[in-house]
Amino acid sequence: MSTASGITMASMSKYAILGCGSVGHAVAEELVDEGKDVLILDRDEGRVEALRDQDLNAQVGDIADEEISQTLSDRDVVLILSSDVEANAAAVRNIRADDGEQFIVARADDPVSADDLSEVGADVVINPSTVIADSAMRALETGELEYKASQLAEVIEDTDQRMAILIHRSPDPDSIASAAALRTIAQSLDVEADIIYEGEIGHQENRAFVNLLGIDLVSRDDVDLDDYDTFALVDTAKGGDPTVEQVDLIIDHYEHDHAHDATFEDIRPNVSATSTILTKYIQELELSLQQEVATALLYGIRAETLDFKRDTTPADLTAAAYLYPFADHDTLEQVESPSMSPETLDVLAEAIRNREVKGSHLVSNAGFIRDRDALSQAAQHLLNLEGITTTAVFAIADDTIYLAARSKDIRMNIGKVLDDAFGEIGDTAGHSTDASVEIPLGIFTGIETSEDNRDTLLALTEEAVRSKLFEGMGVDSESSNGN
Protein backbone atom coordinates (compact mmCIF):
# COMPACT_ATOMS: atom_id res chain seq x y z
CA MET A 1 0.00 0.00 0.00
CA SER A 2 1.34 3.47 -0.88
CA THR A 3 0.64 6.99 0.29
CA ALA A 4 -0.25 9.78 -2.12
CA SER A 5 3.37 10.96 -2.07
CA GLY A 6 4.54 7.58 -3.31
CA ILE A 7 6.16 6.54 0.00
CA THR A 8 5.73 2.83 0.58
CA MET A 9 5.19 1.13 3.92
CA ALA A 10 8.63 -0.49 3.57
CA SER A 11 10.34 2.89 3.27
CA MET A 12 8.64 4.07 6.51
CA SER A 13 9.86 1.10 8.61
CA LYS A 14 11.81 1.86 11.76
CA TYR A 15 14.77 -0.37 12.55
CA ALA A 16 16.66 -1.30 15.70
CA ILE A 17 20.08 -2.97 15.76
CA LEU A 18 20.96 -4.73 19.01
CA GLY A 19 24.68 -5.35 19.35
CA CYS A 20 26.79 -3.24 17.00
CA GLY A 21 30.02 -5.10 16.37
CA SER A 22 31.48 -5.37 12.86
CA VAL A 23 28.36 -7.08 11.46
CA GLY A 24 25.89 -4.69 13.12
CA HIS A 25 27.95 -1.65 12.11
CA ALA A 26 28.00 -2.73 8.45
CA VAL A 27 24.22 -3.29 8.46
CA ALA A 28 23.60 0.07 10.21
CA GLU A 29 25.62 1.97 7.60
CA GLU A 30 23.72 0.30 4.76
CA LEU A 31 20.33 1.14 6.28
CA VAL A 32 21.26 4.74 7.06
CA ASP A 33 22.58 5.19 3.50
CA GLU A 34 19.11 4.10 2.32
CA GLY A 35 17.52 6.80 4.51
CA LYS A 36 16.13 4.43 7.14
CA ASP A 37 15.37 5.39 10.76
CA VAL A 38 17.86 3.27 12.73
CA LEU A 39 18.27 2.95 16.52
CA ILE A 40 21.43 1.16 17.75
CA LEU A 41 21.71 -0.42 21.23
CA ASP A 42 25.04 -1.70 22.57
CA ARG A 43 26.42 -2.15 26.09
CA ASP A 44 29.92 -0.88 25.20
CA GLU A 45 29.95 2.83 26.10
CA GLY A 46 33.06 3.52 24.03
CA ARG A 47 31.52 1.94 20.97
CA VAL A 48 28.28 3.89 21.43
CA GLU A 49 30.24 7.12 21.71
CA ALA A 50 32.13 6.32 18.49
CA LEU A 51 28.85 5.58 16.69
CA ARG A 52 27.41 8.91 17.84
CA ASP A 53 30.52 10.64 16.45
CA GLN A 54 29.45 9.19 13.09
CA ASP A 55 26.02 10.80 13.51
CA LEU A 56 24.35 7.46 14.22
CA ASN A 57 21.46 7.19 16.72
CA ALA A 58 23.12 4.97 19.35
CA GLN A 59 22.27 4.27 23.00
CA VAL A 60 23.93 2.29 25.78
CA GLY A 61 21.96 -0.78 26.83
CA ASP A 62 22.30 -4.46 27.66
CA ILE A 63 20.39 -6.32 24.93
CA ALA A 64 19.62 -9.19 27.34
CA ASP A 65 17.87 -6.79 29.79
CA GLU A 66 14.09 -7.39 30.06
CA GLU A 67 13.40 -3.63 29.96
CA ILE A 68 15.02 -3.27 26.52
CA SER A 69 11.79 -4.49 24.86
CA GLN A 70 10.05 -1.28 25.97
CA THR A 71 12.69 0.81 24.16
CA LEU A 72 11.85 -1.09 20.98
CA SER A 73 8.08 -0.66 21.11
CA ASP A 74 8.02 1.81 18.20
CA ARG A 75 10.38 -0.24 16.01
CA ASP A 76 9.06 -2.33 13.11
CA VAL A 77 12.17 -4.46 12.51
CA VAL A 78 14.71 -5.60 15.11
CA LEU A 79 18.08 -6.99 14.05
CA ILE A 80 19.82 -8.78 16.94
CA LEU A 81 23.41 -9.07 15.73
CA SER A 82 25.73 -9.36 18.71
CA SER A 83 28.38 -12.09 18.84
CA ASP A 84 26.92 -13.29 22.16
CA VAL A 85 24.34 -15.85 20.99
CA GLU A 86 22.91 -16.39 24.48
CA ALA A 87 22.27 -12.64 24.82
CA ASN A 88 20.65 -12.70 21.38
CA ALA A 89 18.29 -15.50 22.48
CA ALA A 90 17.42 -13.59 25.66
CA ALA A 91 16.59 -10.48 23.60
CA VAL A 92 14.26 -12.48 21.35
CA ARG A 93 12.51 -14.06 24.36
CA ASN A 94 12.06 -10.70 26.10
CA ILE A 95 10.57 -9.03 23.00
CA ARG A 96 8.11 -11.87 22.46
CA ALA A 97 7.25 -12.07 26.21
CA ASP A 98 6.32 -8.39 26.06
CA ASP A 99 3.91 -9.18 23.18
CA GLY A 100 6.31 -7.58 20.72
CA GLU A 101 5.19 -8.19 17.14
CA GLN A 102 8.32 -6.80 15.50
CA PHE A 103 9.95 -8.69 12.65
CA ILE A 104 13.08 -10.16 14.26
CA VAL A 105 16.32 -11.11 12.51
CA ALA A 106 18.76 -12.82 14.89
CA ARG A 107 22.40 -13.91 14.60
CA ALA A 108 23.46 -17.50 15.33
CA ASP A 109 26.89 -19.15 15.21
CA ASP A 110 25.99 -22.78 14.47
CA PRO A 111 22.96 -24.95 13.51
CA VAL A 112 22.07 -25.67 17.16
CA SER A 113 21.91 -22.00 18.17
CA ALA A 114 20.02 -21.29 14.96
CA ASP A 115 17.33 -23.80 15.97
CA ASP A 116 17.19 -22.31 19.47
CA LEU A 117 16.68 -18.78 18.13
CA SER A 118 13.90 -19.94 15.82
CA GLU A 119 12.17 -21.74 18.67
CA VAL A 120 12.10 -18.65 20.91
CA GLY A 121 10.58 -16.48 18.18
CA ALA A 122 13.12 -15.17 15.65
CA ASP A 123 11.56 -14.78 12.19
CA VAL A 124 14.88 -15.09 10.34
CA VAL A 125 18.14 -16.54 11.64
CA ILE A 126 21.48 -15.81 9.98
CA ASN A 127 24.90 -17.39 10.50
CA PRO A 128 27.71 -15.03 9.37
CA SER A 129 30.05 -17.96 8.65
CA THR A 130 27.50 -19.53 6.32
CA VAL A 131 26.80 -16.20 4.63
CA ILE A 132 30.52 -15.64 4.03
CA ALA A 133 30.96 -19.20 2.74
CA ASP A 134 28.01 -18.81 0.35
CA SER A 135 29.39 -15.50 -0.88
CA ALA A 136 32.83 -17.03 -1.38
CA MET A 137 31.33 -19.95 -3.37
CA ARG A 138 29.38 -17.57 -5.60
CA ALA A 139 32.55 -15.55 -6.23
CA LEU A 140 34.44 -18.76 -6.98
CA GLU A 141 31.77 -19.95 -9.42
CA THR A 142 31.78 -16.57 -11.16
CA GLY A 143 35.55 -16.57 -11.45
CA GLU A 144 35.66 -20.16 -12.66
CA LEU A 145 33.04 -19.48 -15.33
CA GLU A 146 34.94 -16.42 -16.52
CA TYR A 147 38.15 -18.49 -16.77
CA LYS A 148 36.39 -21.39 -18.55
CA ALA A 149 34.75 -19.00 -21.02
CA SER A 150 38.12 -17.54 -21.96
CA GLN A 151 39.53 -21.06 -22.38
CA LEU A 152 36.60 -22.07 -24.59
CA ALA A 153 37.07 -18.98 -26.76
CA GLU A 154 40.79 -19.72 -27.17
CA VAL A 155 40.15 -23.27 -28.41
CA ILE A 156 37.53 -22.07 -30.90
CA GLU A 157 39.70 -19.20 -32.13
CA ASP A 158 42.51 -21.67 -32.93
CA THR A 159 40.33 -23.00 -35.78
CA ASP A 160 41.92 -22.44 -39.20
CA GLN A 161 39.35 -24.19 -41.42
CA ARG A 162 36.02 -25.01 -39.81
CA MET A 163 34.64 -26.42 -36.57
CA ALA A 164 32.62 -29.64 -36.41
CA ILE A 165 30.10 -29.80 -33.57
CA LEU A 166 29.27 -33.48 -33.15
CA ILE A 167 26.10 -34.50 -31.32
CA HIS A 168 24.86 -37.91 -30.35
CA ARG A 169 23.11 -40.37 -32.61
CA SER A 170 19.45 -39.54 -33.34
CA PRO A 171 19.84 -36.35 -31.29
CA ASP A 172 17.34 -35.00 -28.78
CA PRO A 173 16.42 -31.33 -28.15
CA ASP A 174 19.05 -30.79 -25.44
CA SER A 175 21.80 -32.00 -27.75
CA ILE A 176 20.59 -29.95 -30.73
CA ALA A 177 19.99 -26.78 -28.71
CA SER A 178 23.39 -26.98 -27.02
CA ALA A 179 25.10 -27.40 -30.38
CA ALA A 180 23.18 -24.41 -31.79
CA ALA A 181 24.37 -22.30 -28.85
CA LEU A 182 28.00 -23.40 -29.32
CA ARG A 183 27.73 -22.50 -33.01
CA THR A 184 26.49 -19.04 -31.93
CA ILE A 185 29.59 -18.66 -29.75
CA ALA A 186 31.81 -19.76 -32.67
CA GLN A 187 30.16 -17.31 -35.04
CA SER A 188 30.74 -14.48 -32.53
CA LEU A 189 34.46 -15.34 -32.84
CA ASP A 190 34.29 -15.37 -36.68
CA VAL A 191 34.60 -19.16 -36.83
CA GLU A 192 32.30 -21.15 -39.14
CA ALA A 193 30.83 -24.31 -37.64
CA ASP A 194 28.52 -27.16 -38.66
CA ILE A 195 26.32 -29.27 -36.39
CA ILE A 196 26.83 -32.90 -37.44
CA TYR A 197 24.62 -35.81 -36.40
CA GLU A 198 24.45 -39.54 -37.05
CA GLY A 199 21.35 -41.65 -37.56
CA GLU A 200 18.03 -39.86 -38.02
CA ILE A 201 16.15 -36.97 -36.47
CA GLY A 202 13.52 -39.19 -34.98
CA HIS A 203 10.41 -38.67 -32.83
CA GLN A 204 7.90 -36.25 -34.29
CA GLU A 205 8.51 -33.76 -31.48
CA ASN A 206 12.22 -33.62 -32.36
CA ARG A 207 11.52 -33.18 -36.06
CA ALA A 208 9.05 -30.39 -35.28
CA PHE A 209 11.69 -28.83 -33.02
CA VAL A 210 14.28 -28.71 -35.81
CA ASN A 211 11.88 -27.63 -38.55
CA LEU A 212 10.01 -24.92 -36.67
CA LEU A 213 13.18 -23.33 -35.29
CA GLY A 214 15.07 -23.62 -38.57
CA ILE A 215 18.17 -25.20 -37.02
CA ASP A 216 20.60 -26.33 -39.74
CA LEU A 217 21.95 -29.83 -39.10
CA VAL A 218 24.22 -31.87 -41.36
CA SER A 219 24.19 -35.67 -41.60
CA ARG A 220 27.59 -37.25 -41.10
CA ASP A 221 27.02 -39.17 -44.32
CA ASP A 222 27.04 -35.85 -46.21
CA VAL A 223 30.31 -34.38 -44.91
CA ASP A 224 34.03 -35.10 -45.11
CA LEU A 225 35.57 -34.72 -41.66
CA ASP A 226 38.87 -33.80 -43.31
CA ASP A 227 37.27 -30.40 -44.02
CA TYR A 228 37.33 -29.61 -40.28
CA ASP A 229 40.24 -28.93 -37.95
CA THR A 230 38.39 -28.33 -34.65
CA PHE A 231 36.07 -30.99 -33.23
CA ALA A 232 33.57 -30.55 -30.39
CA LEU A 233 31.54 -33.26 -28.66
CA VAL A 234 28.35 -31.75 -27.24
CA ASP A 235 25.91 -33.76 -25.08
CA THR A 236 27.13 -37.08 -26.47
CA ALA A 237 27.79 -39.15 -23.34
CA LYS A 238 24.39 -40.86 -23.06
CA GLY A 239 23.73 -41.20 -26.77
CA GLY A 240 27.07 -42.71 -27.77
CA ASP A 241 30.20 -40.69 -28.57
CA PRO A 242 30.74 -40.20 -32.33
CA THR A 243 33.90 -41.95 -33.53
CA VAL A 244 36.51 -39.32 -34.36
CA GLU A 245 40.29 -39.40 -34.02
CA GLN A 246 40.56 -35.83 -32.74
CA VAL A 247 38.51 -34.19 -29.98
CA ASP A 248 39.31 -30.58 -29.05
CA LEU A 249 36.46 -29.72 -26.69
CA ILE A 250 33.73 -31.52 -24.76
CA ILE A 251 30.67 -30.03 -23.11
CA ASP A 252 28.20 -32.36 -21.38
CA HIS A 253 26.13 -32.90 -18.26
CA TYR A 254 27.11 -36.57 -18.03
CA GLU A 255 30.51 -38.14 -17.46
CA HIS A 256 31.90 -39.93 -20.53
CA ASP A 257 32.70 -43.65 -20.43
CA HIS A 258 35.75 -43.16 -22.64
CA ALA A 259 38.61 -40.77 -21.92
CA HIS A 260 39.34 -38.10 -24.52
CA ASP A 261 42.53 -36.08 -24.79
CA ALA A 262 40.60 -32.84 -25.26
CA THR A 263 42.09 -29.37 -24.82
CA PHE A 264 38.88 -28.12 -23.18
CA GLU A 265 36.34 -30.04 -21.10
CA ASP A 266 33.33 -28.82 -19.17
CA ILE A 267 31.39 -31.78 -17.79
CA ARG A 268 28.88 -30.93 -15.05
CA PRO A 269 26.86 -33.82 -13.62
CA ASN A 270 25.46 -31.32 -11.09
CA VAL A 271 23.13 -29.81 -13.72
CA SER A 272 20.36 -31.58 -15.62
CA ALA A 273 20.87 -30.24 -19.14
CA THR A 274 23.79 -29.37 -21.39
CA SER A 275 21.62 -26.46 -22.54
CA THR A 276 22.03 -25.03 -19.03
CA ILE A 277 25.83 -25.06 -19.38
CA LEU A 278 25.74 -23.36 -22.80
CA THR A 279 23.30 -20.73 -21.51
CA LYS A 280 25.81 -19.83 -18.78
CA TYR A 281 28.50 -19.35 -21.43
CA ILE A 282 26.19 -17.18 -23.53
CA GLN A 283 25.59 -15.02 -20.45
CA GLU A 284 29.26 -14.85 -19.47
CA LEU A 285 30.34 -13.87 -22.98
CA GLU A 286 27.49 -11.29 -23.11
CA LEU A 287 26.29 -12.49 -26.51
CA SER A 288 23.03 -11.44 -28.10
CA LEU A 289 20.81 -14.48 -28.54
CA GLN A 290 18.74 -15.08 -31.65
CA GLN A 291 15.16 -15.90 -30.73
CA GLU A 292 15.48 -19.34 -32.34
CA VAL A 293 18.52 -20.28 -30.23
CA ALA A 294 16.96 -18.94 -27.01
CA THR A 295 13.79 -20.93 -27.74
CA ALA A 296 15.84 -24.06 -28.48
CA LEU A 297 17.83 -23.77 -25.24
CA LEU A 298 14.72 -23.21 -23.13
CA TYR A 299 13.05 -26.22 -24.71
CA GLY A 300 16.23 -28.28 -24.24
CA ILE A 301 16.18 -27.58 -20.50
CA ARG A 302 12.45 -28.23 -20.23
CA ALA A 303 12.68 -31.49 -22.18
CA GLU A 304 15.63 -32.76 -20.13
CA THR A 305 13.95 -31.95 -16.80
CA LEU A 306 10.45 -33.04 -17.87
CA ASP A 307 9.25 -29.46 -17.53
CA PHE A 308 11.19 -29.01 -14.27
CA LYS A 309 9.70 -32.14 -12.68
CA ARG A 310 12.85 -34.33 -12.93
CA ASP A 311 16.21 -33.70 -11.21
CA THR A 312 15.95 -29.93 -11.67
CA THR A 313 18.78 -27.86 -10.14
CA PRO A 314 18.92 -24.15 -9.26
CA ALA A 315 21.28 -23.66 -12.23
CA ASP A 316 18.64 -25.10 -14.60
CA LEU A 317 16.00 -22.77 -13.19
CA THR A 318 18.15 -19.63 -13.39
CA ALA A 319 19.17 -20.49 -16.96
CA ALA A 320 15.53 -21.01 -17.93
CA ALA A 321 14.55 -17.72 -16.27
CA TYR A 322 17.23 -15.91 -18.28
CA LEU A 323 16.05 -17.48 -21.56
CA TYR A 324 12.32 -17.06 -20.98
CA PRO A 325 11.95 -13.43 -22.17
CA PHE A 326 13.89 -14.14 -25.38
CA ALA A 327 12.01 -17.30 -26.40
CA ASP A 328 9.17 -17.65 -28.92
CA HIS A 329 6.45 -19.27 -26.81
CA ASP A 330 4.04 -19.77 -29.71
CA THR A 331 6.68 -21.89 -31.43
CA LEU A 332 7.32 -23.78 -28.19
CA GLU A 333 3.64 -24.69 -28.03
CA GLN A 334 3.76 -25.99 -31.60
CA VAL A 335 6.85 -28.08 -30.85
CA GLU A 336 5.22 -29.63 -27.80
CA SER A 337 2.03 -30.58 -29.65
CA PRO A 338 3.11 -32.06 -33.01
CA SER A 339 0.60 -33.98 -35.09
CA MET A 340 0.78 -37.76 -34.75
CA SER A 341 1.70 -39.70 -37.88
CA PRO A 342 -0.46 -42.61 -39.09
CA GLU A 343 2.32 -45.08 -38.26
CA THR A 344 2.61 -43.75 -34.71
CA LEU A 345 -1.13 -44.31 -34.34
CA ASP A 346 -0.73 -47.86 -35.64
CA VAL A 347 2.14 -48.56 -33.23
CA LEU A 348 0.14 -47.14 -30.33
CA ALA A 349 -2.89 -49.25 -31.26
CA GLU A 350 -0.76 -52.40 -31.49
CA ALA A 351 0.89 -51.61 -28.15
CA ILE A 352 -2.51 -51.15 -26.51
CA ARG A 353 -3.74 -54.48 -27.93
CA ASN A 354 -0.66 -56.43 -26.79
CA ARG A 355 -0.17 -54.85 -23.39
CA GLU A 356 0.42 -56.94 -20.31
CA VAL A 357 0.06 -55.31 -16.91
CA LYS A 358 1.55 -56.56 -13.64
CA GLY A 359 0.81 -54.30 -10.70
CA SER A 360 1.32 -50.77 -12.01
CA HIS A 361 3.85 -51.85 -14.67
CA LEU A 362 2.92 -52.28 -18.33
CA VAL A 363 4.97 -54.08 -20.99
CA SER A 364 3.87 -54.36 -24.61
CA ASN A 365 5.03 -55.69 -27.96
CA ALA A 366 4.33 -53.47 -30.98
CA GLY A 367 5.40 -56.11 -33.53
CA PHE A 368 7.35 -55.10 -36.65
CA ILE A 369 7.71 -51.37 -37.27
CA ARG A 370 9.34 -48.95 -39.71
CA ASP A 371 9.54 -45.85 -37.50
CA ARG A 372 11.22 -46.93 -34.28
CA ASP A 373 10.77 -43.45 -32.78
CA ALA A 374 7.04 -44.17 -32.59
CA LEU A 375 7.87 -46.49 -29.68
CA SER A 376 8.83 -43.65 -27.33
CA GLN A 377 5.59 -41.85 -28.09
CA ALA A 378 3.63 -45.04 -27.46
CA ALA A 379 5.44 -45.58 -24.15
CA GLN A 380 4.63 -42.01 -23.10
CA HIS A 381 0.95 -42.25 -24.07
CA LEU A 382 0.51 -45.58 -22.27
CA LEU A 383 1.89 -43.98 -19.10
CA ASN A 384 -1.34 -41.96 -19.00
CA LEU A 385 -3.46 -45.09 -18.46
CA GLU A 386 -5.12 -45.25 -15.07
CA GLY A 387 -3.00 -47.00 -12.44
CA ILE A 388 0.12 -47.26 -14.63
CA THR A 389 3.45 -45.91 -13.33
CA THR A 390 5.91 -47.64 -15.67
CA THR A 391 5.70 -48.61 -19.35
CA ALA A 392 8.00 -50.43 -21.76
CA VAL A 393 7.18 -50.91 -25.44
CA PHE A 394 9.39 -52.97 -27.75
CA ALA A 395 9.35 -53.91 -31.44
CA ILE A 396 11.57 -55.24 -34.24
CA ALA A 397 12.95 -53.13 -37.08
CA ASP A 398 15.93 -53.79 -39.36
CA ASP A 399 17.02 -56.95 -37.52
CA THR A 400 17.16 -55.03 -34.25
CA ILE A 401 14.99 -55.06 -31.15
CA TYR A 402 14.14 -51.51 -30.11
CA LEU A 403 12.66 -50.78 -26.69
CA ALA A 404 11.46 -47.52 -25.16
CA ALA A 405 10.50 -47.18 -21.50
CA ARG A 406 9.00 -44.48 -19.29
CA SER A 407 8.43 -44.34 -15.53
CA LYS A 408 6.88 -41.96 -13.03
CA ASP A 409 7.53 -44.33 -10.12
CA ILE A 410 9.98 -42.45 -7.85
CA ARG A 411 11.16 -45.77 -6.40
CA MET A 412 12.36 -47.02 -9.79
CA ASN A 413 15.27 -45.98 -12.02
CA ILE A 414 14.08 -47.29 -15.37
CA GLY A 415 17.45 -46.53 -16.99
CA LYS A 416 19.16 -48.85 -14.48
CA VAL A 417 16.46 -51.51 -14.94
CA LEU A 418 17.15 -51.63 -18.70
CA ASP A 419 20.91 -51.55 -18.22
CA ASP A 420 20.80 -54.44 -15.72
CA ALA A 421 18.50 -56.46 -17.97
CA PHE A 422 20.05 -55.82 -21.38
CA GLY A 423 23.30 -53.88 -20.90
CA GLU A 424 25.53 -56.88 -21.70
CA ILE A 425 23.87 -57.60 -25.06
CA GLY A 426 22.61 -54.19 -26.24
CA ASP A 427 23.12 -50.43 -26.18
CA THR A 428 21.21 -48.74 -23.37
CA ALA A 429 20.68 -45.02 -22.83
CA GLY A 430 18.50 -42.74 -20.75
CA HIS A 431 17.54 -41.49 -17.30
CA SER A 432 15.67 -42.61 -14.22
CA THR A 433 12.35 -41.80 -15.93
CA ASP A 434 13.10 -42.18 -19.65
CA ALA A 435 15.30 -44.87 -21.23
CA SER A 436 15.80 -47.00 -24.33
CA VAL A 437 17.62 -50.11 -25.59
CA GLU A 438 18.81 -51.38 -28.97
CA ILE A 439 19.63 -55.11 -29.19
CA PRO A 440 20.79 -56.97 -32.32
CA LEU A 441 18.13 -59.58 -32.93
CA GLY A 442 20.61 -62.34 -33.77
CA ILE A 443 22.51 -61.84 -30.50
CA PHE A 444 19.31 -61.97 -28.48
CA THR A 445 17.89 -65.12 -30.07
CA GLY A 446 21.01 -66.84 -31.41
CA ILE A 447 19.13 -67.38 -34.69
CA GLU A 448 19.96 -65.72 -37.99
CA THR A 449 17.13 -63.53 -39.25
CA SER A 450 15.30 -64.33 -42.47
CA GLU A 451 11.89 -63.56 -43.99
CA ASP A 452 10.74 -67.11 -43.18
CA ASN A 453 11.47 -67.01 -39.47
CA ARG A 454 10.50 -63.43 -38.53
CA ASP A 455 7.28 -64.43 -36.79
CA THR A 456 9.11 -67.15 -34.84
CA LEU A 457 11.77 -64.67 -33.79
CA LEU A 458 9.10 -62.19 -32.69
CA ALA A 459 7.44 -64.84 -30.52
CA LEU A 460 10.77 -65.83 -28.95
CA THR A 461 11.68 -62.18 -28.41
CA GLU A 462 8.33 -61.31 -26.87
CA GLU A 463 8.51 -63.98 -24.16
CA ALA A 464 12.15 -63.27 -23.28
CA VAL A 465 11.85 -59.47 -23.24
CA ARG A 466 8.68 -59.47 -21.16
CA SER A 467 10.13 -61.81 -18.53
CA LYS A 468 13.41 -59.88 -18.31
CA LEU A 469 11.58 -56.57 -17.96
CA PHE A 470 9.15 -57.69 -15.29
CA GLU A 471 11.98 -59.38 -13.39
CA GLY A 472 14.05 -56.17 -13.60
CA MET A 473 11.07 -54.16 -12.34
CA GLY A 474 10.80 -56.49 -9.35
CA VAL A 475 7.36 -57.75 -10.34
CA ASP A 476 6.17 -61.29 -9.64
CA SER A 477 5.85 -62.94 -13.04
CA GLU A 478 2.67 -64.70 -11.92
CA SER A 479 0.88 -61.54 -10.71
CA SER A 480 -0.66 -60.37 -13.95
CA ASN A 481 -3.62 -57.98 -14.13
CA GLY A 482 -4.50 -59.31 -17.55
CA ASN A 483 -4.40 -57.65 -20.95
Disulfide bonds with the S-S distance in Angstrom:
none
